[in-house]
Amino acid sequence: MTNPAEFPVPDSEDGRPEARTLDTGALYRALAECDGLDGFLQELTVRAARVVRPGGCSVTLHRAHRLRTVAASEGVVSGLDQLQYEADTGPCVTAARECVEQHTPDLAVERRWGPFPAEAWQCGIRSMLALPLTLNHGVYGALNFYARTHDAFRERREIARKLAAQASGAVAVALRIEHEREVGLDLRTAMLSRSVIDQAIGIVMGRRRCDADAALGLLRRRSQDENVKLRELCARIVTQVGGAPPRRGDFTARLPG
């Protein structure tokens, strides 16, 4: 586990004007500029940690039937998140699952969440705040803040709530973009597979003097008999006939605007 000394407390006298909320414009520019969802969420945690100081920040999402930390501003934060997932209890787990804000001003006297408060204390964490994220596509999560001082969020809970609301919107947009990208990739894969299958159908039609439906039926039966995927079988047939792997089709990217 990370040494408490490795969990930095931002210096309030570092010369930066203290932020009271996220710069929404900058946040959405980061969404446009980051390479994928993970990069954007990492940028989000860093920005959030600067707003709700002192401390670190992480984002918990429930995806693929489990909770996981998709981004964290500090290494110790993701480690403490993981402890909660393994114990199946903790502020970020409760906030995400029950969609209810979780706040503990003093982990030394906290009696909720099993062994987690004591483990967090040993890592130098003294208080925590976890806020639910309202998302889409059946995904839920939490924005988690950790601090090395007692009652660190007394004056910052409202700021953190506003930040979580802003983050929910941005993360929802990022998830939708990722979903659309995945759908596009699936469609592209299907189209490429269809191109290879159509080529193999043409070869079988020429050899067997049959129509397309009959050729496809023959290919499917052979695929089942040989226990090989239809696309792989078709690619093999096309390669045998053409002497080279099949051309998988050309796609022209749509220009923006």
Secondary structure, DSSP 8 states (H G I E B T S, - for coil): ---GGGS----TTSS----SS--HHHHHHHHHHSSSHHHHHHHHHHHHHHHS-SSEEEEEEEETTEEEEEEESSHHHHHHHHHHHHHT-SHHHHHHHH---EEES-TTS--SSTTHHHHHHHTT--EEEEEEE--STT-EEEEEEEESSTTTTTTTHHHHHHHHHHHHHHHHHHHHHHHHHHHHHHHHHHHHHHHHHHHHHHHHHHHHT--HHHHHHHHHHHHHHHT--HHHHHHHHHHHHHSS-------------
